[in-house]
Amino acid sequence: MIASPFTDQGLLRDGHLEIRLHGRGGQGGVTCAKILAALFARTGHSVQAFGDYAGERSGAPVRAYMRASDTEVDNRNKIYTPDHLLVLDPTLLGDDIVGGLKTGGTLLINTPDAPEQVALRFPGYRVATVDATAIARRHGIGSRSVVIVNTTLAGAFARAVDLPLDALAATYDSLGLRSNLPAAKEAWTAVRMAEPLAGDVARAGAVAGPPSVIALTDHTVGAPTGLKTGSWRTQAPKYAEHLAPCNAWCPAGNDVVGFVQALAQKGEAAAAAILDATTPLAGVCGRVCPAPCMDGCNRREYDGAVHIRGLERWIADHRPKLTAVPAPAANPKHVAVVGGGPAGLAAAHTLAKLGHKATLFDAETAPGGVLRTGIPGYRLPRDVLDREVEAILGLGVELKANTALSKKDLEELPQRFDGVVLATGLQRLTGLEVPGANLPGIEQGIAFLKRVNSGEPAKLTGHVVVLGGGNTAMDCARSALRAGASRVTVAYRRAREDMPAIAEEVHEAEDEGIVFAFWQAPVGFSGTGRVQGITLAKVEAGPPDESGRRRPVVTSQHELLACDAVLLALGQGRDLSLLPEGWSLETGRISCNGAALPIFAAGDVATGDGTVTHAIGDGRRAAQRLLNALGEAVTIFERPDRSAAVPVTDIRLDHFTRSEPAAPILESATTRAHHSGEVSRGLASLSEAHRCMSCGHCTQCDTCLVYCPEGIIRRKDGSYAVDYSFCKGCGICVSECPRKAMEMSAQ
Ligand code: FAD
């Protein structure tokens, strides 16, 4: 910090500081007082800022006041004997302007004159000058005719009272004034002060005379008035959380705004603790989630959604290891979870965290489901998955891998366990019934991916055609390239915008050289002993189907495409043939001949939603529903109503400086397509968390406190308290709140 020559007796005299500002209507004097209040609030002081109202017509002299204290400010009088004076307009510089200014107080004037020159008129005071008008004009603040000097002069004042520049920068950031910061910084450097003239200090005596304006009342500084104006109020402000769109849009039920703000304010451990309450797979979702939260982000319309997925990955990759094992529940249940994909893992995690015993059965050698057998390592490295699976098992979950349960096994489970969560995913693959579909060289994409992911031989050569437009198709195409194909074409029967695949996957595939053929449907395969060609029919857009997408209408226009292999990625369905005789699955619960069993289904087998985040939310919900059915009082997570989320129109965007969203660092397309290492290295830093506007959630930015014209909002116990005995219910605090974390309500 630069040492200031201006303060030789500390920032606040006896723990209090009072400032009066003189300006003209339109120069921003009242706002200047509020900026100073915000600056002092940031350094931990209790503050007040207010103006003289009713005389604020343009050009008329206006006074504003700022009070800061080490203790709670409860004095609501005007300021009559300020410690410092700021003069925004040199034409107001009458001799009586210093009326009441304490001896030795600072008189900061916006003027091009040297301080020594002005000091001759005001002996006994520390006179500082800065040409704030010239600086503000140079920085284009205000118009040519009316230059607004408040933010510039506040910079000079910060220097005069030895407040650090970074506190100034943070204040301007939080008030949405970052663009004015360069001018404030220039003033911070340019302000000059005359030394008090020897002898003159003594001559000036103690406090200078009273202001020449006769006060309407004879208030004296110190005692608050007895006039409690709170009874004028017809409605009152209150602090209230509102649903953030990111939270409303997250199918896993993550407290997105919570973890992003925790990351920004407190770091990875605090953010991870919030994530742990709802998901065991932050590292997975931080890589492969389609991130509906980012679709909902209010910043999307402004300058680009906060890269929430990247931040989730950052937390997972930088968090401390989980060690705590939950205490057993008062009445522990033993639950069988069938299927170790994200739904089953989330169900087991939920049960274990609540102190119940979960035994996880999976047909594969290790749990993970599609995360292990389908999604390739270049998108989701196995050590990330293993780390998160290990943490779930570390909570006391018992694993029975290599255990494919049969119909009979399933039937016996209710006798062996208190309840069951069935999370077997989508096991039925969609084939093609066209001539030549059985030719060697045509393979289900899921089978190919499973071979690739388990390290079995999966070499491909020549031209590979992938049929489909979802994530499986993208993974097949990109894995085919890595498996040796010299050329890969993805044929899809609809348009690019209809593809269910995550948009980034499509871009990355394209960058790697994969070719897309839209509006093409396979109608036959040809070849001798092995597939050598595929016949694609041109497809036309028909009327919209139930999904809203245009229905594909296959035409008789055909084209033969030579190829060496074909991978089918045409979708998967649930396979309920595993259910024993008489069992049925409805709204996520299994019944036997109409009688409800303690068995809940979760994930793709229950909903077919088809994303990891949906599977996680659904796994949690199934575990909670099961516990409730078993007599445990557990709150069931229900997806929030998106329409209840804070809309962007309720956000004071002017408080947020526009900034480009951060993007993950990707390895170059030319090199990454030749190996199976992770394509994305994630975000370079956590700075993206600071772009979060915290919609509906208070960040303690002090805007309410600073803008309250009554000065009756103060910090209390990590939040704010309003002194309702003086609150007139004007609602300024609520309308100034940048993020809709307050509301007016009937008293
Ligand atoms: P699954 O992940 O399918 O897990 C089911 C588990 O049940 C498996 O482990 C299986 O072995 C086990 N099982 C089945 N039957 C039995 C039995 N009888 N006995 C014991 N165990 C059994 N979603 C995204 O959000 N982002 C993506 O990038 C993405 N990419 C994908 C890529 C591919 C190739 C595929 C196929 C899907 C992708 N998805 C993606 C979708 C996502 O993976 C699924 O929606 C999600 O995995 C469903 O989770 P689940 O737990 O319901 O089922």
Boltz pocket constraint, residues with backbone or C-beta under 6 A from the ligand:
constraints:
  - pocket:
      binder: B
      contacts: [[A, 288], [A, 289], [A, 290], [A, 338], [A, 339], [A, 340], [A, 341], [A, 342], [A, 343], [A, 344], [A, 361], [A, 362], [A, 363], [A, 364], [A, 366], [A, 367], [A, 368], [A, 369], [A, 370], [A, 371], [A, 374], [A, 375], [A, 403], [A, 404], [A, 405], [A, 406], [A, 423], [A, 424], [A, 425], [A, 426], [A, 427], [A, 449], [A, 471], [A, 472], [A, 475], [A, 502], [A, 578], [A, 602], [A, 603], [A, 604], [A, 605], [A, 609], [A, 610], [A, 611], [A, 612], [A, 613], [A, 615]]
      max_distance: 6.0
